[in-house]
Amino acid sequence: MKKIIAIALLLNVIQVNAQKSFERGTNVISAGADLGVYDYVSKINSSSLSSTSKAANKSLSLQYERGIRNWLGFGAKVQLVDYFTKKDSIIGNKPSVKSFDGTIFVNVHFARTKHFDMLAGFNLGYSQINWEARDASITEANGGGSVLDFHIQPRFYFGNHVGMFVNLSYLNYNYTNIDFTNSTSQANDILDLKGGGVNFGIGLQAKF
């Protein structure tokens, strides 16, 4: 009986002291690339009418996370989003739609081993969108709004410091008072754009 108790205590000590992929004080820097498919609702403020549309994009992101508990992380993320567009069938110009997001986030790391880390969390922050129509009348539109992200992310480590991750997330954007500029005048607070969808991507991370 004494031997069994001693072995059990030893295994418990080994388990407690085993290195985990994420702990309090851990720093993680990661870079990723995502593809997203969204549904948007747009509404001109001077009218009661609204329209819906689908959008797809690609994005690049960079983030930093700090472990404030063995299971809890806090950090910040920046992301550049580039929407896919089509050429105008008449003029032949291809518009450009891009946004820049800056968020803070909280992650809960609910499954941790030495080489695996499973987390879920959310981001909240600000997004600035820019649309260049590149035609003869309306030339561009600019506006800002909030962005909210819910995500789940498994991280895999090849050694003690470097690894890769898979990202699955739902994002929601809420742009208000988007201003359009044309060749002769500027119309203020003309459009609200709301919506979101699913992102899927991969990336690399390093921890220290």
C-alpha positions, -999 to 999 in steps of 0.1 A, spaced: 0 0 0 28 24 9 45 17 -25 12 24 -44 7 57 -25 44 67 -32 40 60 -69 7 79 -70 23 109 -53 53 108 -77 31 107 -108 11 137 -94 43 157 -89 55 148 -124 21 159 -138 21 192 -119 57 200 -129 53 189 -165 60 217 -190 29 230 -207 25 247 -240 9 277 -223 14 290 -188 13 321 -167 41 344 -181 42 328 -215 46 352 -244 33 342 -279 38 360 -311 19 347 -341 13 356 -378 -15 342 -398 -34 342 -432 -72 338 -434 -99 335 -460 -134 349 -451 -169 348 -465 -194 374 -452 -229 386 -456 -234 424 -454 -265 446 -451 -260 482 -464 -284 511 -457 -283 546 -470 -293 570 -442 -315 592 -463 -336 562 -474 -355 534 -456 -343 509 -482 -315 484 -475 -297 458 -496 -278 426 -488 -247 413 -505 -220 387 -501 -183 394 -498 -151 373 -497 -117 384 -485 -82 374 -476 -64 388 -446 -30 389 -429 -26 393 -392 0 397 -365 -7 393 -327 9 392 -293 -4 373 -263 7 372 -227 -3 345 -202 -18 361 -171 -29 327 -157 -20 292 -167 -52 290 -186 -59 326 -195 -42 349 -220 -46 386 -230 -32 404 -260 -36 426 -291 -40 419 -328 -37 439 -360 -51 427 -393 -51 438 -429 -81 427 -449 -83 428 -487 -117 420 -503 -121 402 -536 -136 424 -563 -146 422 -600 -139 444 -629 -166 468 -640 -182 454 -671 -186 488 -687 -156 509 -676 -132 480 -670 -118 493 -637 -114 470 -608 -124 486 -574 -103 482 -543 -119 474 -509 -96 471 -479 -98 474 -441 -74 476 -412 -85 461 -378 -70 467 -344 -83 446 -315 -76 434 -280 -85 398 -271 -89 373 -243 -82 336 -248 -91 306 -226 -66 278 -229 -87 248 -219 -65 219 -232 -27 221 -227 1 196 -231 37 201 -239 32 203 -277 -5 211 -280 -27 240 -269 -64 243 -276 -80 277 -270 -112 297 -275 -117 335 -271 -129 367 -285 -115 400 -300 -130 434 -297 -118 466 -315 -119 491 -343 -119 487 -380 -113 513 -407 -125 505 -442 -115 521 -475 -132 516 -509 -117 530 -541 -143 527 -569 -119 540 -595 -145 553 -619 -153 588 -632 -178 599 -605 -176 583 -571 -139 579 -563 -137 565 -528 -155 558 -495 -141 558 -460 -155 549 -427 -149 532 -394 -167 510 -369 -165 482 -345 -153 446 -351 -161 416 -329 -144 382 -333 -152 348 -317 -126 321 -324 -114 287 -316 -78 278 -323 -57 246 -319 -19 253 -317 7 227 -324 44 229 -314 72 212 -332 96 218 -302 96 241 -272 92 274 -290 80 272 -326 47 258 -340 17 263 -362 -20 270 -356 -54 266 -374 -79 294 -369 -117 292 -372 -136 323 -363 -168 343 -367 -164 381 -373 -190 408 -371 -184 443 -385 -205 474 -378 -195 504 -399 -215 536 -395 -216 569 -414 -194 559 -443 -186 590 -464 -184 590 -502 -162 614 -521 -168 621 -558 -151 644 -583 -172 674 -575 -185 672 -539 -185 651 -507 -216 636 -491 -214 630 -454 -228 602 -433 -245 585 -462 -241 547 -456 -242 522 -428 -227 487 -434 -232 458 -411 -226 421 -412 -200 394 -409 -192 357 -414 -167 329 -411 -129 330 -413 -107 300 -418 -69 302 -418 -35 289 -407 -4 305 -393 29 302 -373 36 311 -337 67 314 -315 66 314 -277 91 324 -251 
